[in-house]
Amino acid sequence: MNKLLYEIEKGTKEALMKKKIILYVIQNGSSTISELAKEIGMSVPTTTKIINSMCDNGSLEDYGKLETNGGRHPNLYGLNPDAAYFVGVDIKQFGVNIALTDFKGDMIDFSMEVPYVLRNSPEALDRLITIIQDFIEKQTIDKTKILNIALNISGRVNSESGYSYSIFYFEERPLVDILRERLNYRVTIDNDTRAMTYGEYIAGCVAKEKDVIFVNLSWGLAIGIIIDGKVYRGKSGFSGEFGHVKSYDNEIICHCGKKGCLETEVSGSAMHRRLMKRLGEGVTSLLSKKFNKNEQITLTDIVQAINREDVLCIDLLEDIGRKLGEHLAGIINIFNPEMVVIGGTLALTGDYIMQPIITSIRKYSLNLVNKDSVIITSKLKEKTGVIGACMIARLRIFEN
């Protein structure tokens, strides 16, 4: 067994203290012994002994003296980057993003938009496994130090039981069991929006905010929720299904099987559907040539067209932004968050999507509630999902 895993899985009180220390440093960065002693509820001498043991086994490092104004300069302790590695896999509709991070969370290697078509079939699962195996195979690190692989999956995912109910639900046993068996590594699965939320919280635009709403505006629509610094999952792990709120009286069947879901009008798939209809009617666009050649048009193509000032795509996007802002106003009224982060593929259009969202939020939410809610775009942008997956892979090893 990996030495770090052996140390934290002994089942002893000291092993529990080590896990708590690692979790604290993950959340707060390098810390002093007095800070860690307070966190784990132990005396400074006892904490010092545990910290020294963790430095000896290589999980922590002495980062040197903390600069202070006079007095003694305490030492800072942080994660040893080489102690462990984690793989994150972000599954998109038309590609896979995959990355390797070290114990500190710094990215070692990544591959973006690996060709892949997401389908609910055994063949698609086989292809996904091959992509992961190929990525790991090319790494030059000590592969025994890869402690966990995390996969982002859209829809209903119970990360505790390891079941995905929206896709790759072919057998009675959990999907994580199948993946562990095929990949020969520990595997975690989680909802893609929740992973993006956690990634942005740990490594993105969130600073000291503890109550955050993350909006994933991609092929579908969902939100991630941070309450008091912790990811809110819900009783069965299905929280955040914002896109499946009954919002319209249309006859459009959502992929969940119901009609009138918010996602049928406010999502990348809704925009794609409308774009195809307008192009079919002969409306001119930068994407007309691709459409006329019967070539696949992806969300990435649409984003690129918008950023090149394609009038048709901008018009469709602004309509989605206005509608999304109307519904986010209700979310802000309910949660009164410190920050709302707009992420996902369509957020890569920047001000084109943000202006109509912000205008609608200001129009439909209560002024006293929204005045303290900062509304910004994702800092991690297209890497939000894959970084979030890596952060989830690390978290899951130490939080249980």
Buried (B, 14 or more C-beta within 10 A) or exposed (E): EBEBBEBBEEEEEBBEBBBBBBBBBBBEEBBBBEBBBBBBEBEEEBBBEBBBBBBEBBBBBBBEEBEEEEEEEBBBBBBBBBBBBBBBBBBBBBBBBBBBBBBBBEBBBBBBEBEBEBEEEEEBBEBBBEBBBEBBEEBEBEEEBBBBBBBBBBBBBBBEBBBBBBBBBEEEEBBBEBBBEBBEBBBBBBBBBBBBBBBBBBBBBBEEBBBBBBBBBBBBBBBBBBEEEEBBBEEEBBBBBBBBBEBBEEEEEBBBEEBBBBBBBBBBBBBBBBBEEBBEEEEEBBBBEBBEEEEEBBBBBBBBBBBEEBEBBBEBBBBBBBBBBBBBBBBBBEBBBBBBBBBBBBBBBBEBBBBBBBBBBBEBBEEEBBEEBBBBBBBBBBBBBBBBBBBBBBBBBBEE
